[in-house]
Amino acid sequence: MGHTPDRPRDPLLAPLYSLRETAGIVGMPANTLHTWARGYRYKGTDGRQYAVDALITTTSAGRGPVVPFLGLSEAYVLNAFRVAGVPMQRIRPALTNLEREFGITAALASEQLKTDGAEVLWQFGDETDDRELRDSLVVVRNGQLVFKDVIDRYLRTITYQDGLVALIRLPRFTPDVVVDPQRNFGQPTLASRGIRVSDVRARLEAGEPADEVADDYRIDLADVLALAA
């Protein structure tokens, strides 16, 4: 589940994005992202106040960036699950179960987390002594085994390293745009040239002709126009 580290030592935990920037990169409503990052409270029918925990990792609240690449990755995967049709009332309990039963944190950024478009699935490894479960896909909600081929079409835009998200390809962009914490401080970057998308757009918004921008960056005019769109 989402947590708030005080002194990030891991590069994945260094704050890079504001909440609004994170929502823009992931391609989702800012209000929804804020709820995932901060949690929320509500009043039940019994008149009592209830708190719902955050789902994605953030750093301490304050000015400037508060979301690390790990948190952006969690938001990206969570949004992918939501778009695939997995209901939130299945996602939250699944993540809670993984943390409470197996001590698995940041499950959303793990290579072992999958979906078939209806359920949250987990591919168990060394965290279980059950030989039947190990290396099998399991529905977190009820422990049912699932065939691996049902999840082949999901989350193909993610590259993992050491079991965690390392790079994300943003499918809504043409040409290929990646988010990589090792490149341009995690800003969306044109994969072929290492140029930030925001730099291309800024020059176009300033009134520079698209063909001149393309020449300067040595990229196709069609790609410049696509990024502008």
ZADO-1210 file (C-alpha; in nm, 4 decimals, padded with zeros to 6 digits):
<atoms>
<atom x="00.0000" y="00.0000" z="00.0000" code="MET" pos="1"/>
<atom x="00.1082" y="00.3621" z="-00.0314" code="GLY" pos="2"/>
<atom x="00.3496" y="00.4902" z="00.2286" code="HIS" pos="3"/>
<atom x="00.5464" y="00.8048" z="00.3067" code="THR" pos="4"/>
<atom x="00.9207" y="00.7537" z="00.3548" code="PRO" pos="5"/>
<atom x="01.0928" y="01.0399" z="00.5391" code="ASP" pos="6"/>
<atom x="01.4453" y="01.0158" z="00.3956" code="ARG" pos="7"/>
<atom x="01.4536" y="00.8450" z="00.0603" code="PRO" pos="8"/>
<atom x="01.7843" y="00.6652" z="00.0008" code="ARG" pos="9"/>
<atom x="01.6720" y="00.4585" z="-00.2969" code="ASP" pos="10"/>
<atom x="01.6649" y="00.6411" z="-00.6352" code="PRO" pos="11"/>
<atom x="01.3145" y="00.5025" z="-00.6818" code="LEU" pos="12"/>
<atom x="01.2065" y="00.7025" z="-00.3760" code="LEU" pos="13"/>
<atom x="01.3536" y="01.0409" z="-00.4704" code="ALA" pos="14"/>
<atom x="01.0653" y="01.2887" z="-00.5223" code="PRO" pos="15"/>
<atom x="01.0341" y="01.3821" z="-00.8909" code="LEU" pos="16"/>
<atom x="00.6741" y="01.4851" z="-00.9603" code="TYR" pos="17"/>
<atom x="00.3895" y="01.6871" z="-00.8186" code="SER" pos="18"/>
<atom x="00.0526" y="01.5165" z="-00.7843" code="LEU" pos="19"/>
<atom x="-00.0766" y="01.7041" z="-01.0884" code="ARG" pos="20"/>
<atom x="00.2290" y="01.6101" z="-01.2968" code="GLU" pos="21"/>
<atom x="00.1833" y="01.2469" z="-01.1978" code="THR" pos="22"/>
<atom x="-00.1792" y="01.2512" z="-01.3072" code="ALA" pos="23"/>
<atom x="-00.0792" y="01.4080" z="-01.6402" code="GLY" pos="24"/>
<atom x="00.1921" y="01.1525" z="-01.7115" code="ILE" pos="25"/>
<atom x="-00.0290" y="00.8583" z="-01.6183" code="VAL" pos="26"/>
<atom x="-00.3209" y="01.0082" z="-01.8117" code="GLY" pos="27"/>
<atom x="-00.5878" y="01.0113" z="-01.5428" code="MET" pos="28"/>
<atom x="-00.8019" y="01.2633" z="-01.3503" code="PRO" pos="29"/>
<atom x="-00.6029" y="01.4693" z="-01.0993" code="ALA" pos="30"/>
<atom x="-00.8712" y="01.4308" z="-00.8312" code="ASN" pos="31"/>
<atom x="-00.8541" y="01.0524" z="-00.8508" code="THR" pos="32"/>
<atom x="-00.4753" y="01.0572" z="-00.8301" code="LEU" pos="33"/>
<atom x="-00.4930" y="01.2836" z="-00.5248" code="HIS" pos="34"/>
<atom x="-00.7222" y="01.0324" z="-00.3537" code="THR" pos="35"/>
<atom x="-00.4842" y="00.7472" z="-00.4299" code="TRP" pos="36"/>
<atom x="-00.1886" y="00.9483" z="-00.2981" code="ALA" pos="37"/>
<atom x="-00.3446" y="01.0944" z="00.0155" code="ARG" pos="38"/>
<atom x="-00.6320" y="00.8642" z="00.1044" code="GLY" pos="39"/>
<atom x="-00.9592" y="01.0063" z="00.2253" code="TYR" pos="40"/>
<atom x="-01.2127" y="01.0082" z="00.5077" code="ARG" pos="41"/>
<atom x="-01.5861" y="00.9529" z="00.4948" code="TYR" pos="42"/>
<atom x="-01.8795" y="00.9369" z="00.7306" code="LYS" pos="43"/>
<atom x="-02.0553" y="00.6019" z="00.7485" code="GLY" pos="44"/>
<atom x="-02.4261" y="00.5392" z="00.7852" code="THR" pos="45"/>
<atom x="-02.3611" y="00.4779" z="01.1555" code="ASP" pos="46"/>
<atom x="-02.2361" y="00.8337" z="01.1923" code="GLY" pos="47"/>
<atom x="-01.8748" y="00.7324" z="01.2520" code="ARG" pos="48"/>
<atom x="-01.5755" y="00.8697" z="01.0609" code="GLN" pos="49"/>
<atom x="-01.3720" y="00.6190" z="00.8575" code="TYR" pos="50"/>
<atom x="-01.0280" y="00.6598" z="00.6973" code="ALA" pos="51"/>
<atom x="-00.9199" y="00.4990" z="00.3707" code="VAL" pos="52"/>
<atom x="-00.5441" y="00.4586" z="00.3282" code="ASP" pos="53"/>
<atom x="-00.3387" y="00.5926" z="00.0400" code="ALA" pos="54"/>
<atom x="-00.2498" y="00.3470" z="-00.2350" code="LEU" pos="55"/>
<atom x="00.0630" y="00.4999" z="-00.3860" code="ILE" pos="56"/>
<atom x="00.3948" y="00.6027" z="-00.2363" code="THR" pos="57"/>
<atom x="00.4620" y="00.9709" z="-00.1705" code="THR" pos="58"/>
<atom x="00.7275" y="01.1597" z="00.0193" code="THR" pos="59"/>
<atom x="00.6536" y="01.3990" z="00.3040" code="SER" pos="60"/>
<atom x="00.3956" y="01.6624" z="00.2183" code="ALA" pos="61"/>
<atom x="00.5367" y="02.0000" z="00.1237" code="GLY" pos="62"/>
<atom x="00.6099" y="02.2263" z="-00.1670" code="ARG" pos="63"/>
<atom x="00.7594" y="02.0913" z="-00.4851" code="GLY" pos="64"/>
<atom x="00.7730" y="01.7293" z="-00.5990" code="PRO" pos="65"/>
<atom x="00.6179" y="01.4745" z="-00.3631" code="VAL" pos="66"/>
<atom x="00.5797" y="01.1653" z="-00.5846" code="VAL" pos="67"/>
<atom x="00.8835" y="00.9427" z="-00.6547" code="PRO" pos="68"/>
<atom x="00.9172" y="00.7180" z="-00.9587" code="PHE" pos="69"/>
<atom x="00.7983" y="00.4289" z="-00.7411" code="LEU" pos="70"/>
<atom x="00.4766" y="00.6190" z="-00.6676" code="GLY" pos="71"/>
<atom x="00.4270" y="00.7086" z="-01.0342" code="LEU" pos="72"/>
<atom x="00.4760" y="00.3416" z="-01.1248" code="SER" pos="73"/>
<atom x="00.2173" y="00.2360" z="-00.8682" code="GLU" pos="74"/>
<atom x="-00.0281" y="00.4928" z="-01.0045" code="ALA" pos="75"/>
<atom x="00.0357" y="00.3748" z="-01.3611" code="TYR" pos="76"/>
<atom x="-00.0295" y="00.0094" z="-01.2740" code="VAL" pos="77"/>
<atom x="-00.3300" y="00.0945" z="-01.0597" code="LEU" pos="78"/>
<atom x="-00.4779" y="00.2996" z="-01.3423" code="ASN" pos="79"/>
<atom x="-00.4080" y="00.0131" z="-01.5852" code="ALA" pos="80"/>
<atom x="-00.6034" y="-00.2192" z="-01.3579" code="PHE" pos="81"/>
<atom x="-00.8874" y="00.0321" z="-01.3363" code="ARG" pos="82"/>
<atom x="-00.9008" y="00.0803" z="-01.7134" code="VAL" pos="83"/>
<atom x="-00.8920" y="-00.2978" z="-01.7602" code="ALA" pos="84"/>
<atom x="-01.2101" y="-00.3184" z="-01.5553" code="GLY" pos="85"/>
<atom x="-01.0863" y="-00.4474" z="-01.2203" code="VAL" pos="86"/>
<atom x="-01.3135" y="-00.2887" z="-00.9561" code="PRO" pos="87"/>
<atom x="-01.1473" y="-00.0883" z="-00.6799" code="MET" pos="88"/>
<atom x="-01.3315" y="-00.2936" z="-00.4181" code="GLN" pos="89"/>
<atom x="-01.1165" y="-00.5885" z="-00.5292" code="ARG" pos="90"/>
<atom x="-00.7902" y="-00.3993" z="-00.5655" code="ILE" pos="91"/>
<atom x="-00.7717" y="-00.2501" z="-00.2162" code="ARG" pos="92"/>
<atom x="-00.8406" y="-00.5769" z="-00.0260" code="PRO" pos="93"/>
<atom x="-00.5962" y="-00.7636" z="-00.2484" code="ALA" pos="94"/>
<atom x="-00.3146" y="-00.5225" z="-00.1708" code="LEU" pos="95"/>
<atom x="-00.4026" y="-00.5324" z="00.1992" code="THR" pos="96"/>
<atom x="-00.3961" y="-00.9130" z="00.1987" code="ASN" pos="97"/>
<atom x="-00.0582" y="-00.9247" z="00.0266" code="LEU" pos="98"/>
<atom x="00.0889" y="-00.6874" z="00.2842" code="GLU" pos="99"/>
<atom x="-00.0675" y="-00.8453" z="00.5926" code="ARG" pos="100"/>
<atom x="-00.0322" y="-01.2113" z="00.4989" code="GLU" pos="101"/>
<atom x="00.3037" y="-01.2065" z="00.3203" code="PHE" pos="102"/>
<atom x="00.4651" y="-00.8747" z="00.4163" code="GLY" pos="103"/>
<atom x="00.4634" y="-00.7571" z="00.0537" code="ILE" pos="104"/>
<atom x="00.4873" y="-00.3785" z="00.0237" code="THR" pos="105"/>
<atom x="00.4770" y="-00.1727" z="-00.2971" code="ALA" pos="106"/>
<atom x="00.3014" y="-00.4668" z="-00.4639" code="ALA" pos="107"/>
<atom x="00.1682" y="-00.2372" z="-00.7372" code="LEU" pos="108"/>
<atom x="00.5225" y="-00.1868" z="-00.8677" code="ALA" pos="109"/>
<atom x="00.6116" y="-00.5548" z="-00.8519" code="SER" pos="110"/>
<atom x="00.6592" y="-00.7780" z="-01.1544" code="GLU" pos="111"/>
<atom x="00.4594" y="-01.0434" z="-00.9701" code="GLN" pos="112"/>
<atom x="00.1353" y="-00.8426" z="-00.9750" code="LEU" pos="113"/>
<atom x="-00.0907" y="-00.9144" z="-01.2726" code="LYS" pos="114"/>
<atom x="-00.4531" y="-00.8878" z="-01.3822" code="THR" pos="115"/>
<atom x="-00.6828" y="-01.0737" z="-01.6168" code="ASP" pos="116"/>
<atom x="-00.9157" y="-00.7754" z="-01.6429" code="GLY" pos="117"/>
<atom x="-01.1417" y="-00.8880" z="-01.3592" code="ALA" pos="118"/>
<atom x="-00.9234" y="-00.9916" z="-01.0669" code="GLU" pos="119"/>
<atom x="-00.5967" y="-00.8956" z="-00.9001" code="VAL" pos="120"/>
<atom x="-00.3479" y="-01.1794" z="-00.9528" code="LEU" pos="121"/>
<atom x="-00.0186" y="-01.2546" z="-00.7795" code="TRP" pos="122"/>
<atom x="00.2598" y="-01.4807" z="-00.8985" code="GLN" pos="123"/>
<atom x="00.3993" y="-01.6322" z="-00.5814" code="PHE" pos="124"/>
<atom x="00.7681" y="-01.7048" z="-00.5428" code="GLY" pos="125"/>
<atom x="00.9919" y="-01.7472" z="-00.2399" code="ASP" pos="126"/>
<atom x="00.7462" y="-01.5669" z="-00.0109" code="GLU" pos="127"/>
<atom x="00.5440" y="-01.8875" z="00.0212" code="THR" pos="128"/>
<atom x="00.6397" y="-02.2386" z="00.1325" code="ASP" pos="129"/>
<atom x="00.3446" y="-02.3877" z="-00.0544" code="ASP" pos="130"/>
<atom x="00.4907" y="-02.5730" z="-00.3539" code="ARG" pos="131"/>
<atom x="00.1560" y="-02.5651" z="-00.5347" code="GLU" pos="132"/>
<atom x="00.1402" y="-02.1865" z="-00.5126" code="LEU" pos="133"/>
<atom x="00.5025" y="-02.1170" z="-00.6020" code="ARG" pos="134"/>
<atom x="00.5416" y="-01.9801" z="-00.9564" code="ASP" pos="135"/>
<atom x="00.1644" y="-01.9999" z="-01.0095" code="SER" pos="136"/>
<atom x="-00.0750" y="-01.7134" z="-01.0702" code="LEU" pos="137"/>
<atom x="-00.3306" y="-01.6874" z="-00.7927" code="VAL" pos="138"/>
<atom x="-00.6434" y="-01.4749" z="-00.7528" code="VAL" pos="139"/>
<atom x="-00.5592" y="-01.2785" z="-00.4387" code="VAL" pos="140"/>
<atom x="-00.9247" y="-01.2551" z="-00.3356" code="ARG" pos="141"/>
<atom x="-00.9933" y="-01.6286" z="-00.3143" code="ASN" pos="142"/>
<atom x="-00.6662" y="-01.8150" z="-00.3759" code="GLY" pos="143"/>
<atom x="-00.7837" y="-01.9693" z="-00.7037" code="GLN" pos="144"/>
<atom x="-00.5086" y="-02.0746" z="-00.9436" code="LEU" pos="145"/>
<atom x="-00.5083" y="-01.9081" z="-01.2880" code="VAL" pos="146"/>
<atom x="-00.3456" y="-02.0052" z="-01.6168" code="PHE" pos="147"/>
<atom x="-00.0571" y="-01.7722" z="-01.6995" code="LYS" pos="148"/>
<atom x="-00.1584" y="-01.7050" z="-02.0595" code="ASP" pos="149"/>
<atom x="-00.4645" y="-01.5029" z="-01.9552" code="VAL" pos="150"/>
<atom x="-00.2482" y="-01.2055" z="-01.8550" code="ILE" pos="151"/>
<atom x="-00.0181" y="-01.1864" z="-02.1571" code="ASP" pos="152"/>
<atom x="-00.1936" y="-00.8811" z="-02.3034" code="ARG" pos="153"/>
<atom x="-00.1754" y="-00.6685" z="-01.9880" code="TYR" pos="154"/>
<atom x="00.0944" y="-00.4309" z="-01.8685" code="LEU" pos="155"/>
<atom x="00.3225" y="-00.4931" z="-02.1684" code="ARG" pos="156"/>
<atom x="00.4291" y="-00.1287" z="-02.1565" code="THR" pos="157"/>
<atom x="00.6316" y="-00.1870" z="-01.8380" code="ILE" pos="158"/>
<atom x="00.9957" y="-00.2942" z="-01.8160" code="THR" pos="159"/>
<atom x="01.1018" y="-00.4502" z="-01.4860" code="TYR" pos="160"/>
<atom x="01.4421" y="-00.4746" z="-01.3232" code="GLN" pos="161"/>
<atom x="01.5098" y="-00.6797" z="-01.0107" code="ASP" pos="162"/>
<atom x="01.1379" y="-00.7408" z="-00.9830" code="GLY" pos="163"/>
<atom x="01.0285" y="-00.3738" z="-00.9750" code="LEU" pos="164"/>
<atom x="00.9150" y="-00.1278" z="-01.2395" code="VAL" pos="165"/>
<atom x="01.2200" y="00.0316" z="-01.4031" code="ALA" pos="166"/>
<atom x="01.0763" y="00.1945" z="-01.7176" code="LEU" pos="167"/>
<atom x="00.7315" y="00.2765" z="-01.8505" code="ILE" pos="168"/>
<atom x="00.6352" y="00.3302" z="-02.2138" code="ARG" pos="169"/>
<atom x="00.3422" y="00.5683" z="-02.2407" code="LEU" pos="170"/>
<atom x="00.1072" y="00.4093" z="-02.4962" code="PRO" pos="171"/>
<atom x="-00.0899" y="00.7253" z="-02.5722" code="ARG" pos="172"/>
<atom x="00.2171" y="00.8837" z="-02.7327" code="PHE" pos="173"/>
<atom x="00.3425" y="00.8420" z="-03.0877" code="THR" pos="174"/>
<atom x="00.6406" y="00.8194" z="-03.1327" code="PRO" pos="175"/>
<atom x="00.7757" y="00.6050" z="-02.8486" code="ASP" pos="176"/>
<atom x="00.7869" y="00.8018" z="-02.5206" code="VAL" pos="177"/>
<atom x="00.9291" y="00.6533" z="-02.2016" code="VAL" pos="178"/>
<atom x="00.9419" y="00.7460" z="-01.8340" code="VAL" pos="179"/>
<atom x="01.2714" y="00.6356" z="-01.6813" code="ASP" pos="180"/>
<atom x="01.4100" y="00.7702" z="-01.3507" code="PRO" pos="181"/>
<atom x="01.7619" y="00.7453" z="-01.5003" code="GLN" pos="182"/>
<atom x="01.6791" y="00.9795" z="-01.7905" code="ARG" pos="183"/>
<atom x="01.5831" y="01.3477" z="-01.7651" code="ASN" pos="184"/>
<atom x="01.4884" y="01.3098" z="-01.3976" code="PHE" pos="185"/>
<atom x="01.1992" y="01.0835" z="-01.4851" code="GLY" pos="186"/>
<atom x="01.0299" y="01.3261" z="-01.7245" code="GLN" pos="187"/>
<atom x="00.8552" y="01.1819" z="-02.0342" code="PRO" pos="188"/>
<atom x="01.1316" y="01.1410" z="-02.2901" code="THR" pos="189"/>
<atom x="01.1407" y="01.0661" z="-02.6623" code="LEU" pos="190"/>
<atom x="01.2989" y="00.7205" z="-02.6570" code="ALA" pos="191"/>
<atom x="01.4871" y="00.7528" z="-02.9860" code="SER" pos="192"/>
<atom x="01.6601" y="01.0810" z="-02.9040" code="ARG" pos="193"/>
<atom x="01.6553" y="01.1282" z="-02.5269" code="GLY" pos="194"/>
<atom x="01.4695" y="01.4599" z="-02.5647" code="ILE" pos="195"/>
<atom x="01.2061" y="01.5648" z="-02.3132" code="ARG" pos="196"/>
<atom x="00.8564" y="01.5894" z="-02.4552" code="VAL" pos="197"/>
<atom x="00.8078" y="01.9132" z="-02.2619" code="SER" pos="198"/>
<atom x="01.1040" y="02.0741" z="-02.4437" code="ASP" pos="199"/>
<atom x="00.9537" y="01.9991" z="-02.7841" code="VAL" pos="200"/>
<atom x="00.6139" y="02.1278" z="-02.6798" code="ARG" pos="201"/>
<atom x="00.7555" y="02.4415" z="-02.5181" code="ALA" pos="202"/>
<atom x="00.9263" y="02.5468" z="-02.8401" code="ARG" pos="203"/>
<atom x="00.6125" y="02.4852" z="-03.0441" code="LEU" pos="204"/>
<atom x="00.3989" y="02.6766" z="-02.7948" code="GLU" pos="205"/>
<atom x="00.6466" y="02.9639" z="-02.8188" code="ALA" pos="206"/>
<atom x="00.5666" y="02.9839" z="-03.1904" code="GLY" pos="207"/>
<atom x="00.8669" y="02.8142" z="-03.3450" code="GLU" pos="208"/>
<atom x="00.7898" y="02.6375" z="-03.6747" code="PRO" pos="209"/>
<atom x="00.7563" y="02.2612" z="-03.6348" code="ALA" pos="210"/>
<atom x="01.0005" y="02.1918" z="-03.9191" code="ASP" pos="211"/>
<atom x="01.2721" y="02.3982" z="-03.7486" code="GLU" pos="212"/>
<atom x="01.2195" y="02.2170" z="-03.4198" code="VAL" pos="213"/>
<atom x="01.2428" y="01.8857" z="-03.6065" code="ALA" pos="214"/>
<atom x="01.5682" y="01.9915" z="-03.7732" code="ASP" pos="215"/>
<atom x="01.7249" y="02.1090" z="-03.4462" code="ASP" pos="216"/>
<atom x="01.6436" y="01.7865" z="-03.2653" code="TYR" pos="217"/>
<atom x="01.7074" y="01.5692" z="-03.5726" code="ARG" pos="218"/>
<atom x="01.3714" y="01.3983" z="-03.5488" code="ILE" pos="219"/>
<atom x="01.0980" y="01.3482" z="-03.8060" code="ASP" pos="220"/>
<atom x="00.8539" y="01.6327" z="-03.8604" code="LEU" pos="221"/>
<atom x="00.5688" y="01.3811" z="-03.8221" code="ALA" pos="222"/>
<atom x="00.6988" y="01.2935" z="-03.4742" code="ASP" pos="223"/>
<atom x="00.7130" y="01.6604" z="-03.3720" code="VAL" pos="224"/>
<atom x="00.3542" y="01.7097" z="-03.4866" code="LEU" pos="225"/>
<atom x="00.2470" y="01.3935" z="-03.3060" code="ALA" pos="226"/>
<atom x="00.4050" y="01.5109" z="-02.9800" code="LEU" pos="227"/>
<atom x="00.2351" y="01.8466" z="-03.0198" code="ALA" pos="228"/>
<atom x="-00.1000" y="01.6726" z="-03.0457" code="ALA" pos="229"/>
</atoms>
